[in-house]
Amino acid sequence: MILAHRAGIHVFATGGLGGVHRGVEETLDVSADLTELGRTPVAVISSGCKSFLDIPKTLEYLETQGVAVATFADGRQGQVDFPAFYTRDSGVKSPAVLQDEAEAASVIHAHQCLGLQSGLLFANPIPEQHSIPFRQMETAISQALSDAKEAGATGAASTPFILAKIKDITGSKSVEANKALVEANVIRGTRVAAALKKLETSNVGAREPAASIYSTNGVSLGVRRSSAETSVATEPPANKGTIPDLTTQEFEPKPANVFVAGSLNVDLACDFAPRNGSSAQTPELQTSNPATIAQSLGGVGQNVARAAHLMGADVRLCSAVGDDLTGKAALDALAASDMSAAGVKTLSAESGSRTSQYIAINDKKKDLVLAMADVSILEQIAEDSALVESFENFWLPQLRKEKPTHLALDANWPAQHLGRWLEAGKSIGAHLTFEPVSNVKGAGLFQMKKPYRLSVFPKPSVNLATPNIHELAAMYHAARESDAFERNDWWGIIDALGIPDSGARVQLALATTSELVDQGIPQQSIQLLPFIPAICTKLGPQGVLLTQLLPAKDPRLTSGEYAPYILSRCANSTEETLGVGGVYMRLFPAIQDVKAEDIASVNGVGDTFAGTLIAGLAQRGKDAKLEDLVDLAQRAAVLTLKSKESVSPGLGTLRILL
């Protein structure tokens, strides 16, 4: 391990690790492997520790040494045993489970970039066909330990003696198993190393976002203080993951393939913190209360942009702040997290603009008591307003110059501003994603006045929307009230979808659930398809409903693999003229059942989902398929659900999956 570390080798595959010997309370026999791994930053891949060792005490000792331990699932579900060298099972559950090499590489990369000096242990179970039954091994080990005690084999002589006895007792089965597990570990280690190399050389560079967002004491970099307080690392690791001091470094605007236009807030969370001895649970009104106050960046646009950034996309956030202390703090925080502020316009004090702020006052349990929001900066609609001038002379020139492949809009823009952004995005051929934000604001997409008008498939103004069920319903009702469903071009697309006049309740229930059909969710999404040909409806613990309008001749229409999800196919002669192929509808179950006690905050979960989808679409290019990204986006959303941040800093660990 020492030599590997000094040679710059991050992944070290071996047979088995030493450990705590049985009877340690008498012999104090603990392998030096454990203490060395506690102070050597390498990832060791082994088949656990030798079977004759005390596995529970070994794991406890590793935890004390600060060594993270995880076991590869190797095709198994749920919790798995920490392997016992010759056998896959030990009766001792692994502290953590890794699904694949990519996940292992992400853990190593995050570990390096945080500058941690302890090691990692990834246990790789022996291949099933070579595993010796657990009870058979326990019998052999008991006999070998007894023989060793009688022979007086202790200290350095203990392990070779026991291994030789196990070989004799098992009839050389242990030797064959040993060869098989070493080979399996080398293969696994090679794949992990390859995945790690890919992650280190990804297009984002070697910086790990999780490290760049936090100071050395783990405090979120909301409003930046002195550089001494917020330096990123005092002793960065001497490898490609070294993190620069982002608090003092200036960045030139870099080209971006994703523009996100939307809100940027400074959020303050005021958590009631009663003094010692007080039984009070909620703050007292009309007086000062003790509290812990945390600042962070928020806003839907900022959250979406940050998620896409952490997932590896080159992102530019287009938003506005006021010429005030809060605005300066927001710009500093963006720079500290390695996000470009080139698209953030500072509006003059004379314009009456104030940086958006949201203040939440919470009780002792951190449940909301009262909130105050000052978020009017994007709501200036007068033609001579500073916001209109900024669009024409600040954001639009950037958009035309960079020509990003993807543009995301949040609905915090009033309807007429949405129209300006939609027209601009369409003019450069960008794929456009719409995040509705709320029921009221999401409806604004269908409330635009002339000269702005939503166009329909095959050249829609909006390509993708990511509403929740309430926002979907609000968008549907707004479209109906604005007579969007009376338009001839809308009807032409709906008629071409091939859905019978009698409806498709049975098919919809089979594709989704009867409960969703009763709520009208799949029906509403289909009605909106001509305007928005891909809709990912977020269903919370029920998962995500993906509804897509497939173009004519799309291979999925005739693929057996996709057949269960094809709700309808074009049933008239307009296939060639309108380009309509059919409807793809698929319900993705929730990727993980998150327990209530594991939920840190629901803030930013949907934004994280949207940002991850956008990053995936941008990085995979024209061949990207939404259905291949939904589960990854759900996984990212779960990370945020378990995080106190509005976007989990841990998203960077998922980048390799793109």
TORMARLO-136639 format. One line per 5 residues: number of its first residue (from 1); for each residue x, y, z of C-alpha. Coordinates in Angstrom, 3 decimals, padded with zeros to 6 digits, m for minus. Example, Ala and Ser with C-alpha at 12.3 -4.5 7.8 and 13.67 -1.06 7.14 Angstrom:
1> 012.300 m004.500 007.800; 013.670 m001.060 007.140
END
This chain:
1> 000.000 000.000 000.000; 002.798 002.413 000.855; 004.639 001.745 m002.401; 001.426 002.040 m004.430; 000.671 005.402 m002.852
6> 004.191 006.713 m003.441; 004.031 005.559 m007.060; 000.778 007.460 m007.584; m001.306 004.272 m007.868; m004.792 004.870 m006.501
11> m006.291 001.373 m006.835; m004.527 m001.620 m005.278; m005.949 m005.125 m005.880; m004.860 m008.028 m003.711; m006.151 m011.314 m002.335
16> m007.138 m010.658 001.230; m006.487 m008.098 003.924; m005.051 m008.802 007.331; m007.228 m008.107 010.319; m007.973 m008.599 013.979
21> m007.185 m012.168 015.047; m009.632 m014.223 017.037; m008.767 m014.073 020.717; m007.277 m010.606 020.328; m008.229 m009.829 023.933
26> m005.465 m012.248 024.957; m002.907 m011.881 022.154; m003.404 m008.245 021.049; m002.712 m009.580 017.539; m003.894 m006.948 015.051
31> m002.476 m006.891 011.533; m000.439 m003.837 010.565; m002.519 m003.803 007.347; m005.316 m002.082 009.230; m003.308 000.728 010.774
36> m001.459 001.312 007.510; m004.709 001.522 005.539; m005.918 004.080 008.067; m003.115 006.453 007.073; m002.461 005.598 003.419
41> m004.848 007.072 000.799; m005.247 004.110 m001.537; m008.307 002.056 m002.440; m007.691 m001.605 m001.651; m009.770 m004.212 m003.456
46> m009.699 m007.611 m001.779; m011.997 m010.509 m001.008; m012.520 m009.199 002.483; m010.133 m010.450 005.149; m008.913 m013.963 005.872
51> m011.725 m016.229 007.064; m009.963 m017.224 010.278; m009.855 m013.622 011.499; m012.462 m011.908 013.686; m014.467 m010.105 010.997
56> m016.763 m007.992 013.247; m013.776 m006.701 015.240; m011.830 m006.096 012.016; m014.623 m003.908 010.639; m014.891 m002.081 013.953
61> m011.143 m001.435 013.964; m011.248 m000.113 010.381; m014.055 002.260 011.340; m011.926 003.552 014.212; m009.080 004.135 011.749
66> m011.369 006.171 009.482; m011.368 003.611 006.667; m014.572 003.468 004.622; m015.594 m000.126 003.868; m017.990 m001.263 001.137
71> m018.738 m004.526 m000.672; m019.585 m004.989 m004.342; m023.156 m006.216 m004.768; m022.056 m008.552 m007.571; m025.614 m009.000 m008.818
76> m027.245 m009.250 m005.398; m029.993 m006.980 m004.072; m030.192 m005.090 m000.795; m027.701 m005.550 002.019; m024.931 m008.080 001.438
81> m022.410 m009.838 003.653; m018.836 m008.674 003.945; m017.012 m011.597 002.256; m014.822 m013.980 004.238; m012.098 m014.646 001.647
86> m012.847 m018.238 000.587; m016.592 m017.772 000.938; m019.005 m015.057 m000.203; m020.857 m015.104 003.106; m019.640 m014.349 006.599
91> m022.835 m013.671 008.525; m021.634 m010.073 008.969; m023.373 m007.382 006.932; m021.175 m005.006 004.967; m021.219 m001.367 006.184
96> m022.005 m000.216 002.636; m022.728 m001.668 m000.812; m021.303 m000.690 m004.213; m023.367 m001.473 m007.294; m020.573 m001.343 m009.864
101> m017.066 m000.134 m010.728; m018.322 003.309 m011.768; m019.761 003.926 m008.313; m016.512 002.754 m006.713; m014.512 005.127 m008.927
106> m016.768 008.028 m007.951; m016.151 007.314 m004.263; m012.384 007.218 m004.805; m012.449 010.437 m006.827; m014.454 012.303 m004.192
111> m012.141 010.904 m001.495; m009.072 012.202 m003.339; m010.476 015.628 m004.039; m011.458 016.138 m000.429; m007.807 015.541 000.468
116> m008.574 012.708 002.912; m005.498 010.782 004.022; m007.144 007.508 005.053; m007.645 004.556 002.737; m010.674 002.761 001.336
121> m011.505 m000.941 001.426; m013.718 m002.360 m001.312; m014.531 m006.017 m000.750; m015.034 m008.140 m003.862; m016.736 m011.489 m003.127
126> m015.132 m014.597 m004.567; m016.899 m015.788 m007.761; m019.904 m017.871 m006.773; m018.731 m021.013 m008.564; m015.497 m021.021 m006.529
131> m016.996 m020.121 m003.151; m016.570 m022.736 m000.420; m019.713 m023.170 001.721; m019.624 m021.062 004.877; m020.207 m023.932 007.333
136> m017.549 m026.089 005.681; m015.029 m023.273 006.007; m015.959 m022.628 009.633; m015.303 m026.295 010.437; m011.913 m026.191 008.710
141> m010.974 m022.922 010.419; m011.927 m024.193 013.875; m009.715 m027.247 013.377; m006.829 m025.142 012.016; m007.025 m022.684 014.919
146> m007.052 m025.539 017.414; m004.000 m027.123 015.776; m002.189 m023.776 015.764; m002.794 m023.341 019.488; m001.522 m026.835 020.247
151> 001.562 m026.258 018.074; 002.279 m022.907 019.715; 002.138 m021.046 016.389; 001.863 m017.372 017.308; 002.855 m013.976 015.947
156> 004.257 m013.974 012.430; 004.157 m017.775 012.300; 000.434 m017.931 012.985; m000.989 m017.046 009.572; 001.221 m019.366 007.430
161> 000.525 m022.264 009.810; m003.249 m021.738 009.720; m003.327 m021.377 005.922; m001.365 m024.604 005.490; m003.743 m026.460 007.808
166> m006.798 m025.115 005.944; m005.256 m026.335 002.682; m004.817 m029.832 004.123; m008.317 m029.962 005.606; m010.093 m028.752 002.447
171> m008.101 m030.970 000.110; m006.524 m028.007 m001.722; m009.945 m026.460 m002.409; m008.720 m023.389 m000.559; m005.790 m023.023 m002.973
176> m008.069 m023.129 m006.015; m010.403 m020.651 m004.363; m007.446 m018.397 m003.593; m006.374 m018.353 m007.247; m009.918 m017.593 m008.414
181> m010.444 m014.701 m006.014; m007.100 m013.093 m006.855; m007.968 m013.226 m010.558; m011.424 m011.758 m009.875; m009.943 m008.972 m007.753
186> m007.430 m008.028 m010.446; m010.219 m007.812 m013.039; m012.398 m005.752 m010.703; m009.501 m003.497 m009.761; m008.600 m002.883 m013.402
191> m012.147 m001.847 m014.215; m012.304 000.485 m011.227; m008.977 002.064 m012.216; m010.216 002.578 m015.786; m013.434 004.194 m014.551
196> m011.427 006.423 m012.203; m009.146 007.537 m015.030; m012.159 008.392 m017.162; m013.618 010.419 m014.320; m010.365 012.303 m013.699
201> m010.005 013.239 m017.355; m013.651 014.163 m017.935; m014.374 017.429 m019.707; m014.953 019.235 m016.434; m011.323 018.798 m015.462
206> m009.898 017.433 m012.282; m011.721 019.637 m009.811; m014.269 017.902 m007.661; m017.340 020.115 m007.224; m018.077 018.766 m003.770
211> m014.757 020.082 m002.541; m015.040 023.420 m004.260; m018.411 024.109 m002.656; m017.218 023.569 000.897; m014.570 025.180 003.048
216> m012.128 023.064 005.035; m014.421 023.063 008.064; m017.334 021.739 006.019; m019.350 024.956 006.086; m021.291 025.766 002.936
221> m019.844 028.737 001.075; m022.926 030.902 000.967; m021.800 034.501 001.546; m018.025 034.532 001.309; m016.028 035.853 004.216
226> m012.264 036.316 004.280; m010.114 034.049 002.158; m008.488 032.728 005.322; m011.832 031.383 006.500; m012.882 029.844 003.214
231> m009.744 028.504 001.573; m010.638 025.266 m000.137; m007.780 023.096 001.084; m004.818 023.636 003.404; m003.001 020.531 002.192
236> m004.446 019.462 m001.154; m003.563 015.962 m002.309; m000.599 015.777 m004.622; m002.446 014.341 m007.591; m004.625 015.380 m010.497
241> m007.517 016.002 m008.117; m005.757 018.982 m006.507; m008.255 021.725 m005.833; m007.296 025.343 m006.536; m008.225 028.119 m004.122
246> m011.346 029.266 m005.899; m011.980 032.115 m003.478; m009.136 034.210 m004.883; m008.936 032.944 m008.454; m010.434 034.913 m011.330
251> m012.065 033.033 m014.193; m012.494 034.085 m017.774; m015.952 033.279 m019.143; m015.751 029.953 m020.917; m017.944 028.695 m023.732
256> m021.114 027.004 m022.535; m023.240 024.387 m024.261; m026.070 024.841 m021.730; m027.703 028.171 m020.864; m030.084 028.276 m017.900
261> m032.235 031.414 m017.640; m034.035 031.851 m014.353; m033.976 032.960 m010.758; m030.982 033.402 m008.477; m031.769 033.870 m004.799
266> m029.867 034.170 m001.569; m031.663 031.920 000.898; m031.478 032.339 004.660; m032.605 029.534 006.953; m033.213 030.730 010.516
271> m033.518 027.690 012.786; m034.844 028.382 016.272; m032.200 027.397 018.838; m033.608 027.798 022.366; m031.125 028.427 025.143
276> m030.116 025.609 027.452; m032.863 024.723 029.863; m035.618 026.139 027.689; m038.474 023.844 026.668; m039.667 026.195 023.928
281> m040.227 024.543 020.555; m041.141 027.576 018.448; m039.842 031.156 018.317; m041.742 033.829 020.198; m043.435 036.506 018.108
286> m042.703 040.228 018.335; m039.279 039.791 019.951; m035.774 038.563 019.216; m035.111 034.815 019.342; m031.862 032.828 019.479
291> m031.224 030.990 016.232; m028.664 029.474 013.934; m028.715 031.241 010.576; m027.326 029.687 007.413; m026.978 031.349 004.029
296> m026.882 029.599 000.688; m027.608 030.197 m002.960; m031.035 029.210 m004.209; m033.526 029.970 m006.925; m034.853 027.460 m009.436
301> m032.630 028.650 m012.267; m029.545 028.560 m010.080; m030.433 025.097 m008.771; m030.958 023.686 m012.264; m027.721 025.271 m013.457
306> m025.759 023.977 m010.482; m027.073 020.438 m010.934; m026.141 020.460 m014.623; m022.737 021.913 m013.728; m022.031 019.222 m011.139
311> m023.052 016.587 m013.680; m020.365 017.818 m016.052; m022.112 020.221 m018.424; m020.558 023.552 m019.381; m023.233 025.855 m017.991
316> m023.960 029.571 m018.015; m026.596 030.891 m015.628; m028.524 033.876 m017.000; m030.121 035.811 m014.177; m030.101 039.186 m012.444
321> m029.056 040.614 m009.097; m029.339 044.076 m007.629; m026.439 046.427 m007.001; m026.497 045.654 m003.295; m024.581 043.684 m000.662
326> m026.701 040.602 m001.229; m026.020 040.683 m004.956; m022.271 040.932 m004.405; m022.450 038.015 m001.985; m024.351 035.933 m004.551
331> m021.725 036.617 m007.223; m018.946 035.711 m004.787; m020.676 032.450 m003.905; m021.039 031.552 m007.591; m017.334 032.135 m008.133
336> m016.482 030.073 m005.057; m018.348 027.107 m006.507; m016.612 027.375 m009.907; m019.738 028.521 m011.721; m019.505 031.322 m014.261
341> m021.220 034.591 m013.379; m020.777 035.926 m016.921; m024.520 035.632 m017.526; m025.623 037.313 m014.294; m026.593 040.946 m014.845
346> m026.237 043.466 m012.031; m029.149 045.906 m012.303; m028.574 049.425 m011.030; m030.036 050.700 m007.793; m031.788 053.422 m009.794
351> m033.911 050.740 m011.473; m035.351 049.805 m008.091; m034.031 046.260 m008.467; m033.148 044.202 m005.399; m031.390 040.850 m005.308
356> m033.914 038.089 m004.669; m033.950 036.812 m001.110; m035.919 034.137 000.673; m035.965 033.949 004.459; m037.346 030.877 006.215
361> m037.978 030.961 009.957; m038.132 027.433 011.338; m038.988 025.946 014.710; m036.731 023.702 016.780; m037.590 020.728 014.542
366> m036.726 022.856 011.504; m040.317 022.885 010.316; m041.366 026.131 008.665; m043.071 028.697 010.900; m042.939 031.717 008.600
371> m041.265 032.684 005.342; m040.666 035.997 003.613; m039.762 036.323 m000.064; m038.479 039.301 m002.040; m038.242 037.886 m005.565
376> m039.585 040.634 m007.793; m036.406 041.334 m009.745; m037.462 039.191 m012.735; m041.006 040.563 m012.782; m040.321 043.897 m014.512
381> m042.567 043.829 m017.573; m042.552 047.427 m018.804; m040.962 047.741 m022.238; m038.562 050.391 m020.931; m037.587 048.395 m017.841
386> m034.012 047.470 m016.958; m034.887 043.802 m017.464; m036.018 044.283 m021.063; m032.901 046.336 m021.797; m030.762 043.604 m020.227
391> m032.313 040.951 m022.425; m031.655 042.868 m025.633; m028.163 044.105 m024.811; m026.777 041.536 m022.357; m028.312 038.067 m022.569
396> m029.341 037.929 m026.225; m025.838 038.795 m027.542; m024.340 036.060 m025.342; m026.900 033.555 m026.551; m026.220 034.360 m030.196
401> m022.471 034.256 m029.707; m022.268 030.975 m027.791; m025.129 029.211 m029.612; m025.650 026.666 m026.821; m027.180 023.340 m027.794
406> m029.527 023.501 m024.802; m031.485 026.312 m023.189; m033.441 025.840 m019.968; m036.029 028.337 m018.730; m037.638 028.511 m015.341
411> m041.097 030.056 m015.097; m040.035 032.855 m012.772; m039.926 035.001 m015.912; m043.272 036.688 m016.651; m045.088 035.446 m019.747
416> m043.746 038.120 m022.110; m040.161 037.530 m021.011; m040.683 033.798 m021.516; m041.745 034.625 m025.054; m038.532 036.556 m025.687
421> m036.401 033.682 m024.449; m038.388 031.107 m026.443; m037.994 033.071 m029.661; m034.282 033.543 m029.030; m033.758 029.856 m028.299
426> m035.674 028.830 m031.389; m033.610 031.200 m033.558; m030.368 029.394 m032.687; m031.866 025.894 m032.846; m031.383 025.143 m029.147
431> m033.186 022.278 m027.406; m035.441 024.033 m024.892; m036.412 022.724 m021.458; m039.142 024.378 m019.382; m039.226 024.050 m015.582
436> m042.670 025.273 m014.389; m041.584 026.331 m010.836; m045.156 026.490 m009.450; m048.794 026.075 m010.450; m049.335 029.789 m011.077
441> m046.040 030.467 m012.806; m046.083 027.317 m014.925; m049.343 028.456 m016.481; m047.521 031.488 m017.898; m046.284 029.405 m020.810
446> m049.809 029.497 m022.238; m050.506 033.113 m021.305; m048.075 034.833 m023.667; m049.544 037.613 m025.789; m048.758 038.598 m029.341
451> m046.314 038.515 m031.011; m045.287 035.435 m029.012; m047.026 032.153 m029.754; m046.124 028.565 m028.939; m045.374 026.556 m032.057
456> m046.191 022.862 m032.341; m044.402 019.664 m033.320; m042.269 019.024 m035.365; m040.757 022.454 m034.643; m042.033 023.148 m031.139
461> m041.026 026.151 m029.067; m040.468 023.860 m026.065; m038.904 020.395 m026.360; m039.107 019.170 m022.770; m040.989 020.092 m019.592
466> m040.451 018.767 m016.066; m043.622 019.543 m014.058; m044.951 017.845 m010.970; m048.558 016.636 m011.076; m049.972 019.961 m009.853
471> m047.942 022.019 m012.309; m048.963 019.672 m015.128; m052.627 020.223 m014.259; m052.117 024.001 m014.109; m050.431 024.005 m017.520
476> m053.221 021.862 m018.965; m055.967 024.155 m017.648; m054.092 027.271 m018.812; m053.786 025.781 m022.299; m057.493 024.983 m022.366
481> m058.511 028.424 m021.092; m056.298 030.154 m023.654; m057.988 028.179 m026.464; m054.711 026.451 m027.310; m056.720 023.237 m027.760
486> m058.871 024.970 m030.357; m055.983 025.566 m032.716; m055.998 023.659 m036.007; m052.284 022.849 m035.802; m052.811 021.336 m032.336
491> m055.735 019.240 m033.565; m053.769 017.972 m036.556; m051.109 016.486 m034.268; m053.623 015.034 m031.787; m055.603 013.425 m034.610
496> m052.434 011.883 m036.028; m051.526 010.204 m032.741; m053.974 007.399 m033.441; m055.752 007.444 m030.084; m059.368 006.260 m030.573
501> m062.263 008.661 m030.046; m063.563 006.380 m027.308; m060.418 007.076 m025.322; m057.646 004.787 m024.193; m058.322 004.249 m020.502
506> m057.366 000.573 m020.533; m054.115 001.215 m022.403; m053.299 004.161 m020.149; m053.938 002.129 m017.000; m051.703 m000.655 m018.312
511> m048.954 001.823 m019.182; m049.232 003.670 m015.854; m051.660 002.937 m012.998; m055.408 003.246 m012.538; m054.800 005.860 m009.845
516> m052.848 008.087 m012.229; m055.527 007.673 m014.896; m058.221 008.635 m012.379; m056.254 011.817 m011.662; m056.037 012.513 m015.391
521> m052.246 012.765 m015.390; m051.435 010.684 m018.499; m054.392 012.224 m020.364; m053.231 015.766 m019.598; m049.679 015.026 m020.690
526> m050.913 013.644 m024.035; m053.015 016.752 m024.651; m049.923 018.919 m024.188; m047.666 016.828 m026.460; m048.178 018.912 m029.632
531> m046.732 021.914 m027.782; m044.238 020.010 m025.599; m043.301 016.673 m027.226; m041.521 015.312 m024.139; m042.901 015.646 m020.616
536> m041.330 014.157 m017.491; m043.985 014.405 m014.794; m042.494 014.104 m011.317; m044.720 011.912 m009.138; m042.772 012.026 m005.869
541> m042.579 008.576 m004.244; m044.397 007.072 m007.257; m041.520 007.905 m009.584; m041.643 009.679 m012.945; m044.052 009.445 m015.876
546> m042.354 009.997 m019.230; m044.666 010.893 m022.118; m043.113 011.459 m025.537; m044.303 012.178 m029.035; m042.066 010.041 m031.248
551> m041.261 011.236 m034.761; m042.169 009.176 m037.802; m039.819 006.269 m038.527; m038.333 006.370 m035.039; m036.784 002.891 m034.494
556> m038.538 002.598 m031.123; m041.894 002.357 m032.896; m040.987 m001.053 m034.334; m038.652 m002.337 m031.619; m039.757 m005.292 m029.532
561> m037.875 m003.864 m026.572; m039.975 m000.687 m026.649; m043.294 m002.322 m027.582; m044.715 m002.281 m024.006; m044.356 001.503 m023.923
566> m045.783 002.429 m027.330; m049.258 003.697 m026.492; m050.299 004.500 m030.060; m048.988 004.887 m033.601; m049.913 007.354 m036.314
571> m053.114 006.023 m037.854; m053.661 008.318 m040.828; m051.914 009.613 m043.925; m050.339 012.597 m042.158; m047.288 010.638 m041.017
576> m045.183 012.005 m043.862; m046.511 015.577 m043.775; m046.639 016.104 m040.005; m043.844 013.721 m039.044; m045.857 012.112 m036.237
581> m044.897 008.544 m035.358; m046.724 007.746 m032.125; m046.828 008.116 m028.350; m044.283 006.599 m025.968; m045.431 006.433 m022.352
586> m043.470 004.856 m019.536; m043.819 004.943 m015.778; m040.447 004.812 m014.027; m040.806 003.631 m010.410; m038.960 005.593 m007.748
591> m035.296 004.639 m007.811; m035.175 004.390 m004.014; m037.629 004.290 m001.145; m036.270 007.072 001.060; m037.246 006.829 004.718
596> m038.702 009.919 006.353; m035.821 010.151 008.815; m033.342 010.241 005.904; m034.979 013.259 004.252; m032.992 016.421 004.975
601> m034.928 018.799 002.718; m037.267 018.653 m000.273; m035.941 021.999 m001.508; m034.308 021.708 m004.920; m035.139 018.039 m005.515
606> m037.127 018.681 m008.700; m034.556 021.215 m009.889; m031.809 018.632 m009.443; m033.830 016.172 m011.517; m034.231 018.704 m014.335
611> m030.593 019.793 m014.272; m029.371 016.207 m014.478; m031.624 015.462 m017.445; m030.352 018.547 m019.257; m026.717 017.673 m018.579
616> m027.277 014.153 m019.890; m028.998 015.343 m023.049; m026.275 017.912 m023.701; m023.389 015.527 m023.170; m024.815 012.559 m025.058
621> m025.745 014.698 m028.038; m028.212 013.884 m030.786; m028.347 010.190 m029.879; m029.467 010.894 m026.302; m032.717 009.276 m025.177
626> m034.672 010.577 m022.210; m035.620 007.096 m021.092; m031.932 006.324 m020.577; m031.512 009.321 m018.268; m034.606 009.277 m016.051
631> m033.267 006.836 m013.464; m029.959 008.703 m013.260; m031.864 011.956 m012.741; m033.918 010.260 m010.021; m030.740 009.069 m008.344
636> m029.407 012.633 m008.381; m032.694 013.885 m006.921; m032.407 011.371 m004.068; m028.961 012.740 m003.203; m030.471 016.217 m002.884
641> m033.398 014.833 m000.880; m030.862 013.587 001.668; m028.852 016.827 001.610; m029.358 020.104 003.448; m028.195 021.933 000.322
646> m030.643 022.917 m002.419; m028.501 020.796 m004.754; m026.439 017.984 m003.261; m022.682 018.541 m003.613; m022.453 014.772 m004.102
651> m023.846 014.959 m007.633; m020.296 014.999 m008.957; m019.980 011.339 m007.980; m022.615 010.458 m010.599; m020.846 012.140 m013.514
656> m019.161 008.932 m014.593; m022.599 007.444 m015.348; m023.090 009.919 m018.178
END
